[in-house]
Amino acid sequence: MFARLQALLAALWGGFLLCVAFAAAPSAFAVLERANAGLFVGRLFATEAKVSLAIALILMLLERRITRDKVEAGAASNVFSWELLLPAVVLFCTIAGYYALQPLMTDAKAGTGVASFAVLHGASLAFFAVKGFAVLALAWRLSRTRSS
C-alpha cells in the first residue's frame, strides 16, 4: 500500500511540475502584462515550493517506512536508496532555488543585489530543472520497481 502511494505521489508531483513549467508560467507571460505576469508566476512558484517541500518530506518518510518493513520482514535493505536520495535532491533544489535565491532576486530587481537578476534567474531555473528531472526519475523508478 505504501509503495503504491509513493509511486502515485511521485507521478502526480512530476505532472504538477511539468504543468507549472510548460503551461502555467508561459501562459501567464503570454496573456498578462509583464509586471502582472511576474507577480502571478512569483506566487505560482511560492505555492510550488511549499508543495514540493511537503511532498519531498512525505516521500522520504514513506521510503523509510517501506525500508523498515522490508528489514522487519528479514530482507536485506540499503539505508540510502535512490528512492530516498532523489526526494532529498529535490528538497535541496527547492530550498536553494526558491528560498535562498528568491530574496536575492528581489534585491537584484531593486538594484541592490550581489548579482544581476538574469544570473540569479538562470540559477533558479537550473535548480528547477534539476528538481524536475529528479522527480521524473523518481516517478519512473517507482513505477518500474514497485509494479513488479
N, C-alpha and C positions, 0 to 999 in steps of 0.2 A: 504494500500500500504506500509506504513512504517513498519507494523508488518511483512509482508512477506519479505521485505528487511532485517529486523532484523534477522528473522529466517534463511534466506539464508546465510547471512554473518556469523552467528554463526556456521552453518553446514560446510561451506567452511573452516572456521578458524579451526574447530576441525579436519577436514580432513588434512589440512596443517600441524598441529602439529603432528598428527599421522604419516604422511609421513616423517617428519623430524626425529621423534624419532625412528621409526621402519624400515625405508627404507634408507633414505639418509645417516644418520650418521653411522649406522652399515656397510653399503655398502662401505663407504669411507675407513673404517679401514680394510675391507676385501680385497680391491684391491690396496690400496696405501701403501707406506711405512709409518710407524708410524708418523714420523715428518710431512710428507706431508698431511697425513690424519688429523692430528691435526690442521694444518693450514686451510685445507678445512672446517672442521667441525666448527672451530672458526669463519670463515667467514659466514658459514651457520647460526650459532646461532646469529651472529650480524644482519643478514638480518631478521631472525625470530623475534628478539627483536623489531626491528623497525616496522615490520608488526603488531606485537602484540600490541604495543603501539597505533598505528593508529586505528586498528580495535576496540580495547577496548574503545577508546575515541568516535569513531563513534557510537558504540552500546550504550554507555551511553547517548550520545546526542539523539539518536533515541528513547530510552526509556523515556527520559524526554519529548520529543515531543509527544509520544503516551500518556503518563500520562496527559500532559497538554490538549490534545484533549479530553480525557475522562472527565476531570474536566469541561472543557468548555461545554461538552455535558450534564452535570448535574450528572454524575456518581460520586460516592464517590471513591476516589482512595488513596492508601497509597503512601507516598512520597518515602519511601525506600522499593522497591520490590526486589525479587530475581533477576529479570531481570536487575536491576541496581547494586545490590551487587556483583553478580558473575563477571561482567567485571571489577569492582573495585578490586576484589581479584586478578584477572589476571594482572591488572595494577601493583598492589603491588608486585606480584611474579616476574613480568618482571623486574621491577626496582631493586628489591633486588637481584634476582637471576642472572641477567645479568649485569646490570650497577653498582651494588655495589660489587658483588663478582668477576667479571672478572678482574678488576685491582689487586685485592688481589691474584688471581690465577696466574697472570703474575709475581707478586713479589715472590710468592711461588716457581714458576719454576726457578727463578733466585737465590733462596736460601735466600732471604731477607724478606720473608713474616712472618706474625704473626701466621700463621697456616700452616700445611702441605698442599700440593696440593691435596692429597687424601681427606682430610677433607673438603676442600673448594669445590672440585668437587662433593662430596657427598651432600653437602648443595645445590649446584647449581642444581643437579639432583632432589633433593626433591622439590625445588621451581618449576622446570619444570613439575614435576609430578602433583603437586597441580594445576598448571596452566592448564595442560591438562585435569584433571578431572573437573575443574571449567568450562572450555569451553565446554566440552562434556555435562555437566549437564545443562548449559545454552542452548545449541542446543536442548537437549531433552525437556527441559521445554518450549522453544519457539515453538517447533513442536507440542507439546500437547496443550498448552494454546491458541495459535494463530490460530490453524487449525479449531477450532470449532466455 
